[in-house]
């Protein structure tokens, strides 16, 4: 489990063994992304 890293890093998934970049974010960025994605509903709304 990752809890808000202070610097950029990469992690390796224990299941698929792929590596992923992890970037630190602030609360304002998280709020913006949630608003743009409508808290996940945007992905499930048909056009």
Secondary structure, DSSP 4 states (H G I P E B T S, - for coil): -----SS-EEEE-TTT--EEEE----HHHHHHHHHHTGGGGGGG---
